[in-house]
Amino acid sequence: MTTSDQLRTSRKGRVEDKVAIITGAASGLGRADALRLGEEGARLILTDIDSDAGAEVAKACGGEFVAQDVGDEASWTQLIDSTMASHGRLDILVNNAGIAPIANIEATTTDVWRDVMRVHVDSTFFGCRAALPAMTRGGGGSIINMSSVAGLVGISPYFAYSAAKGAIRAMTKSIAAHCRAEKNGVRCNSVHPGSISTPMVHNALKTLGGFDMMDQPDPEASRIALGIGEPLDVANMVLFLSSAESKHVNGAELVIDNGDTVDQVKR
Ligand SMILES: NC(=O)c1ccc[n+]([C@@H]2O[C@H](COP(=O)([O-])OP(=O)(O)OC[C@H]3O[C@@H](n4cnc5c(N)ncnc54)[C@H](O)[C@@H]3O)[C@@H](O)[C@H]2O)c1
């Protein structure tokens, strides 16, 4: 029986017993990824700087919560070591934690620039570098780096953020090529959501457009009317990339924006 046949006939979860680390799991997309992977049988280690909300998500999906600032290099060694000590393997890493300060090139201070680079670029580098030996020891794994459409096109109010997301896109491809050459069984892909309904986007709508999504009589109807995606749209992609269904997908950039970045017609 081929691997594909086994996948079709398996009644187990799509990521049954796989050990997954998800960063920034206390809110928004990370939370949705945790719940979705949990539903499909993953053993979850969730991290965030927001310990209260992170612990709640961990409780909801039967995972464990670890307080972590992803920009702290030492935290990665500790996290991977403790994961290997408790679970003996690491199959999935979702580098998801992020911040999105609103500032164009002229308004971006050096402090904001460094902060954004630390939380997005340093963390993705530290996380991938720390995870690779652990995944290699287990025969392979899947690294999923959360980029954005901001890493593909020009979004002026998000200067530092766009630069960081572009770096994540390029890092992902370099890592994918390295893993292919090493034949270590690790795949590395980037995910590029457009606007998805999370606190990060609600904050942007309020700051840039004076529109408070959560104050609307029917936030779900407003989301659909504005063409904004829901966290599950991203979580389903993360699940696919985490599972063996994507075993031939490496170095890809998966865009989740309902065609927003390819549509040249002004609407
Ligand atoms: N929501 C969108 O439309 C959208 C689109 C494209 C990309 N993204 C990316 O998806 C990821 C998740 O965004 P979201 O929309 O869920 O935002 P969110 O603000 O709802 O969640 C971000 C989480 O990251 C955590 N975090 C922030 N700094 C951290 C740090 N230093 N260490 C650990 N955790 C930290 C926060 O506490 C929070 O729980 C981000 O990387 C974001 O850039 C989001």
The ligand as an SDF file (V2000), in Angstrom:
LIG
                    3D

 44 48  0  0  0  0  0  0  0  0999 V2000
   -5.0090   38.5730   10.4890 N   0  0  0  0  0  0  0  0  0  0  0  0
   -4.5540   38.7780    9.2700 C   0  0  0  0  0  0  0  0  0  0  0  0
   -5.2690   39.2940    8.3940 O   0  0  0  0  0  0  0  0  0  0  0  0
   -3.1630   38.3860    8.8940 C   0  0  0  0  0  0  0  0  0  0  0  0
   -2.8170   38.4820    7.5510 C   0  0  0  0  0  0  0  0  0  0  0  0
   -1.5310   38.1070    7.1640 C   0  0  0  0  0  0  0  0  0  0  0  0
   -0.6430   37.6260    8.1000 C   0  0  0  0  0  0  0  0  0  0  0  0
   -1.0150   37.5540    9.4100 N   0  0  0  0  0  0  0  0  0  0  0  0
   -0.0120   37.0390   10.3380 C   0  0  0  0  0  0  0  0  0  0  0  0
   -0.5820   35.9980   11.1050 O   0  0  0  0  0  0  0  0  0  0  0  0
    0.0440   35.9410   12.3830 C   0  0  0  0  0  0  0  0  0  0  0  0
   -1.0210   35.9660   13.4600 C   0  0  0  0  0  0  0  0  0  0  0  0
   -1.7270   37.2080   13.3750 O   0  0  0  0  0  0  0  0  0  0  0  0
   -3.1800   37.4220   13.9990 P   0  0  0  0  0  0  0  0  0  0  0  0
   -3.9540   38.1560   12.9760 O   0  0  0  0  0  0  0  0  0  0  0  0
   -3.6740   36.1560   14.5520 O   0  0  0  0  0  0  0  0  0  0  0  0
   -2.8130   38.4860   15.1440 O   0  0  0  0  0  0  0  0  0  0  0  0
   -3.2140   38.5300   16.6880 P   0  0  0  0  0  0  0  0  0  0  0  0
   -2.7720   39.8770   17.1340 O   0  0  0  0  0  0  0  0  0  0  0  0
   -4.6230   38.1230   16.8720 O   0  0  0  0  0  0  0  0  0  0  0  0
   -2.2880   37.3960   17.3390 O   0  0  0  0  0  0  0  0  0  0  0  0
   -0.9030   37.5260   17.4130 C   0  0  0  0  0  0  0  0  0  0  0  0
   -0.3980   36.7430   18.6160 C   0  0  0  0  0  0  0  0  0  0  0  0
    1.0320   36.8480   18.6490 O   0  0  0  0  0  0  0  0  0  0  0  0
    1.4140   37.0740   20.0020 C   0  0  0  0  0  0  0  0  0  0  0  0
    2.7250   37.7300   20.0640 N   0  0  0  0  0  0  0  0  0  0  0  0
    3.0410   39.0010   19.7270 C   0  0  0  0  0  0  0  0  0  0  0  0
    4.3350   39.2330   19.9690 N   0  0  0  0  0  0  0  0  0  0  0  0
    4.8550   38.0880   20.4780 C   0  0  0  0  0  0  0  0  0  0  0  0
    6.1440   37.7030   20.9250 C   0  0  0  0  0  0  0  0  0  0  0  0
    7.1790   38.5580   20.9350 N   0  0  0  0  0  0  0  0  0  0  0  0
    6.3270   36.4300   21.3660 N   0  0  0  0  0  0  0  0  0  0  0  0
    5.2840   35.5570   21.3820 C   0  0  0  0  0  0  0  0  0  0  0  0
    4.0410   35.8680   20.9980 N   0  0  0  0  0  0  0  0  0  0  0  0
    3.8250   37.1260   20.5470 C   0  0  0  0  0  0  0  0  0  0  0  0
    0.3030   37.9500   20.5780 C   0  0  0  0  0  0  0  0  0  0  0  0
    0.2870   37.9340   22.0080 O   0  0  0  0  0  0  0  0  0  0  0  0
   -0.9270   37.3140   19.9570 C   0  0  0  0  0  0  0  0  0  0  0  0
   -1.4570   36.2720   20.7530 O   0  0  0  0  0  0  0  0  0  0  0  0
    1.0130   37.1230   12.4260 C   0  0  0  0  0  0  0  0  0  0  0  0
    2.3090   36.6970   12.0760 O   0  0  0  0  0  0  0  0  0  0  0  0
    0.4630   38.0440   11.3730 C   0  0  0  0  0  0  0  0  0  0  0  0
    1.4380   38.9100   10.8630 O   0  0  0  0  0  0  0  0  0  0  0  0
   -2.2490   37.9290    9.8320 C   0  0  0  0  0  0  0  0  0  0  0  0
  1  2  1  0
  2  3  2  0
  2  4  1  0
  4  5  1  0
  4 44  2  0
  5  6  2  0
  6  7  1  0
  7  8  2  0
  8  9  1  0
  8 44  1  0
  9 10  1  0
  9 42  1  0
 10 11  1  0
 11 12  1  0
 11 40  1  0
 12 13  1  0
 13 14  1  0
 14 15  2  0
 14 16  1  0
 14 17  1  0
 17 18  1  0
 18 19  2  0
 18 20  1  0
 18 21  1  0
 21 22  1  0
 22 23  1  0
 23 24  1  0
 23 38  1  0
 24 25  1  0
 25 26  1  0
 25 36  1  0
 26 27  1  0
 26 35  1  0
 27 28  2  0
 28 29  1  0
 29 30  1  0
 29 35  2  0
 30 31  1  0
 30 32  2  0
 32 33  1  0
 33 34  2  0
 34 35  1  0
 36 37  1  0
 36 38  1  0
 38 39  1  0
 40 41  1  0
 40 42  1  0
 42 43  1  0
M  CHG  2   8   1  16  -1
M  END
$$$$
